[in-house]
């Protein structure tokens, strides 16, 4: 069983069903696969597909748990900020590279 890690603030969103998607830099994955999240939660992967990062839709941003807040009314901007906080601008990981 694989373990994937999420930032602490996403765990309640996962448990409440607000975060139902995640984007990861992976080469290959085949559903169905059970993943353990931070050693506390288990999820079943039901679909894996490839998508350019900067092609993410508004609906996918919301499914990523990027809900409008007073600081970020635009879920896409919130998702981009989170991505950059995790992966930065390293070659191959930068928003523009994806």
N, C-alpha and C positions, 0 to 999 in steps of 0.2 A: 504494500500500500504506500502510495506517495503522500508526502506531507507538503502542503502549500501554506504559505504564511500571508496573512493580511494585517494591515495596520489595525490597531486596537479599535479605532473608531468605526471600522467597517463590520465588526462582529455583530453588534446589535442589528445593523441593517440586513445582514445575512439571515440572522435568526427570525427577523420579522418579515422576510420575503421581499424586501425592497431592493436588495442587491442580488440579482439573479444571473449576472454575467461577469466575466473577468477576462481581461486581456493579458496574455503572458507571452514572453519571448520564448517560444518553444519550436523545435523542429518537427516534432511528430507526436500526436496523441490519438488514441483510438477509443471512443466510447463503446460500451458503457465502462466506466472506470470509477471506482470509489476513491475519493480523496479525503484525507484527514486535514482539517483546518486547525492550525495552532494547537494541536493535540486535544481539542475540545469538541469540535463539531465534525460530522461526516457529511459529505455531499456526494451525489451521484452525477457524473458528467453525462449529459444526454446528447450533446451535439458539439462537434468541434469543426470549425471552419477557418479558413484563412481570409484575412481582410487587412487592407492597408490601414494603419492606425489613423491617419488624418482623414480617412473616409468614414469615420464613426458618425452614426446618425444621432439625432436628438433622443430618439427612443432608446438607443443603446446606451447613451450617456446616463439616462434615467435608470436603466437596468443595471448599470455599473454602480448605482448608489449615489450618483451626483444629483441630489435633489436641490431645487432652488433654495437659497438662504438669503439673509439680508446682505451677506458679504459677496455672494456669487449668485446672481439671478440667472445667469446663463450656465446651464449644466455643462456645455461643451468647454467653456473657459475653466470651470471647476475641474473637469476631467483632465484637461491639458495641464493645469497647475499640479495636480496629483501625479501625473505621469512624469513631469519634469522633476518633481521632488524625489521620486523613486529612482528614475533612470538618468536624470540630468541631460547633458548634451554630449555624452560620450559618443564617439563614432559608432554608427550602427544602431544606437539606442535613441538618438535625438528625435524629437517630434517630426522634423522635416525629413529624416531618413526613412521614416516608416510610412 
